[in-house]
Amino acid sequence: MERLLRDGMVYAIAAVFSRGVTFLIVPIYTRLLNPQSYGALDLILTAGLLINLVVALEVGQGLAREWAEQPGAAHGRSLASTAVTFTLFAHLGFLALALLMSPALTQALLGSTEFLSEFRVGLIFIAANAVFLQLQNQFRWNLRARSYAAVSILYGVLTLCFGAGLGWIYGLQGIFWGQALAAAIGCVVSAVLLRGRIGLTLARPDLLRMLRYSLPLVPSGVAIFASFYVNRWILSMASSLAEVGIFSVGQRIAGLTLLLIVGLQGALTPLIYRHHREPGVPAQLARIFEVFVGVAMLVCLLLSAFSRDLIGWVASDEFQASAALLPWLAPAALLSQMYIFMPGIAIARKTLWQLSLTSLSAALAIGLNLWLIPKWGALGAAIASCMTSAVFLLLWCAASQRLYALPLRWRALASATAIYIAMVCLVSWGDHLASTINVSVILKLLAIGSMAVIFNCLGLFQWRELTRLRSEQKFVNSNMHSASRGVRCE
């Protein structure tokens, strides 16, 4: 718990900065690009996410799982070096093949070859970014939170400066060149900071061990990708690239909610893998999850209440339709990531369970998007995204609880959810019922404040209990340490 709070704060600082850069990019890019070009940018970046999932066979996930199980610095270096080397050569090979096939791939992805040059530069960025992400995550497994934060901040600054600067001169192609340059510099800096801990070596036994765990995660990752990103392609086919651009702006602003979870995610996952067997950890996770749910709902309500003002400030007039999407996209962004609090499937290595759950979610996402997008366009995609994320989290939670049960207070969580939905409806009606802007703002602030008070009464914000659990954990760990010392003395 103590390590989680300390590292979580460092990861949170890096996440706030990185998300802040992402947020700053939106008003810049929406003024450099029209909705059609912004839609092309989003589709190419989305394709990059799929490429990262498939090309390196999720070897980074295998490294994460094996890292805590393999003692010794030498073995750790071999694992890390193998993962980085495999990622590098896999993406170089894919890049060469994709550049040869770029006209056909551009036609398939964007519906025309109008953005062929931009697509080719985008492929270079995707390859450089994949290697950077593998190197960056190595700081997490080494529990070097400050180094992780440093390279994250550097990458964010370079992305903002190079992307905006070159984008101003060369448009969409310049944006991709700027991001590729930022990723390349990030790779060099990360490699220097990790010197002595990684190298260009490929140990076959280590690679097979990591792939044995990660290979089943590839179809699962593709299913998750389909669950949360298939809406872009359906929007592009059923509507236009401009509609994709409007949806993308809404989703990027909704991504501000992820500031709540990225810091926790960076610190929580390696610590869970290392300490999940210790007594008291399930109770601590349950209380942290409940506090997080309460805070997350308050932030989502805030974004929903002031969505029009936020879009008006951030984006150009061409993107104003994005405001109607935020009440759906803000909770969807968080729901899609909250599975990190439910570690049972990962701890038990139930990769087939994960595949089954993500496949069900993907099928639901495809069905909902095919049904709702022709009716309501980008709004239909936002509704489908929220519904899919909610179902995915519920299924994941149910499965995880069977393997690693957390003592959650379900009645309080259900009550909080019902109150949140009612408050979102209330603030939406407030825009139409209030006679002036000032009255509307007052009503919205009252709704947010009232919900915070109700959540506190429901017991979601029990900071004292978290402190008590932390103290109990320290006491248990101290006794276990003393007992182990006594056994060694005997």
SULUR-V922382 format. One record per residue. RES is the residue in one letter. BURIAL is + if it has 16 or more other C-alpha atoms within 10 Angstrom, else -. Layout:
BEGIN
res = {RES,RES}
burial = {BURIAL,BURIAL}
END
This chain:
BEGIN
res = {M,E,R,L,L,R,D,G,M,V,Y,A,I,A,A,V,F,S,R,G,V,T,F,L,I,V,P,I,Y,T,R,L,L,N,P,Q,S,Y,G,A,L,D,L,I,L,T,A,G,L,L,I,N,L,V,V,A,L,E,V,G,Q,G,L,A,R,E,W,A,E,Q,P,G,A,A,H,G,R,S,L,A,S,T,A,V,T,F,T,L,F,A,H,L,G,F,L,A,L,A,L,L,M,S,P,A,L,T,Q,A,L,L,G,S,T,E,F,L,S,E,F,R,V,G,L,I,F,I,A,A,N,A,V,F,L,Q,L,Q,N,Q,F,R,W,N,L,R,A,R,S,Y,A,A,V,S,I,L,Y,G,V,L,T,L,C,F,G,A,G,L,G,W,I,Y,G,L,Q,G,I,F,W,G,Q,A,L,A,A,A,I,G,C,V,V,S,A,V,L,L,R,G,R,I,G,L,T,L,A,R,P,D,L,L,R,M,L,R,Y,S,L,P,L,V,P,S,G,V,A,I,F,A,S,F,Y,V,N,R,W,I,L,S,M,A,S,S,L,A,E,V,G,I,F,S,V,G,Q,R,I,A,G,L,T,L,L,L,I,V,G,L,Q,G,A,L,T,P,L,I,Y,R,H,H,R,E,P,G,V,P,A,Q,L,A,R,I,F,E,V,F,V,G,V,A,M,L,V,C,L,L,L,S,A,F,S,R,D,L,I,G,W,V,A,S,D,E,F,Q,A,S,A,A,L,L,P,W,L,A,P,A,A,L,L,S,Q,M,Y,I,F,M,P,G,I,A,I,A,R,K,T,L,W,Q,L,S,L,T,S,L,S,A,A,L,A,I,G,L,N,L,W,L,I,P,K,W,G,A,L,G,A,A,I,A,S,C,M,T,S,A,V,F,L,L,L,W,C,A,A,S,Q,R,L,Y,A,L,P,L,R,W,R,A,L,A,S,A,T,A,I,Y,I,A,M,V,C,L,V,S,W,G,D,H,L,A,S,T,I,N,V,S,V,I,L,K,L,L,A,I,G,S,M,A,V,I,F,N,C,L,G,L,F,Q,W,R,E,L,T,R,L,R,S,E,Q,K,F,V,N,S,N,M,H,S,A,S,R,G,V,R,C,E}
burial = {+,-,-,+,-,-,+,+,+,+,+,+,+,+,+,+,+,+,+,-,+,+,+,-,+,+,+,+,+,+,+,+,+,+,+,+,+,+,+,+,+,+,+,+,+,+,+,+,+,+,+,+,+,+,+,+,+,+,+,+,+,+,+,+,+,+,+,+,-,-,-,-,-,-,-,+,+,+,+,+,+,+,+,+,+,+,+,+,-,+,+,+,-,-,+,-,-,+,-,-,-,+,+,-,+,+,-,-,+,+,+,-,+,-,+,+,-,+,+,+,+,+,+,+,+,+,+,+,+,+,+,+,+,+,+,+,+,+,+,+,+,+,+,-,+,+,+,+,+,+,+,+,+,+,+,+,+,+,+,+,+,+,+,+,-,+,+,+,-,-,+,+,+,+,+,+,+,+,+,+,+,+,+,+,+,+,+,-,+,+,+,-,+,+,-,-,+,+,+,-,+,+,-,-,-,+,+,-,-,+,+,-,+,+,+,+,+,+,+,+,+,+,+,+,+,+,+,+,+,+,+,+,+,+,+,+,-,-,-,+,+,+,+,+,+,+,+,+,+,+,+,+,+,+,+,+,+,+,+,+,+,+,+,+,+,+,+,+,+,+,+,+,+,-,-,+,-,-,-,-,+,+,+,+,+,+,+,+,+,+,+,+,+,+,+,+,+,+,+,+,+,+,+,+,+,+,+,+,-,+,+,-,-,+,+,+,-,-,+,+,+,+,+,+,+,+,+,+,+,+,+,+,+,+,+,+,+,+,+,+,+,+,+,+,+,+,+,-,-,+,+,-,+,+,+,-,+,+,+,+,+,+,-,+,+,+,-,+,+,+,-,+,+,+,-,-,+,+,+,+,+,+,+,+,+,+,+,+,+,+,+,+,+,-,+,+,+,-,+,+,+,-,+,+,+,+,-,+,-,-,-,-,+,-,-,+,+,-,-,+,-,-,+,+,-,+,+,+,-,+,+,-,-,-,-,-,-,-,-,+,+,-,+,+,+,-,+,+,-,-,+,+,-,-,+,-,-,+,+,+,+,-,-,-,-,+,-,-,+,+,-,-,+,-,-,-,-,-,-,-,-,-,-,-,-,-,-,-,-,-}
END
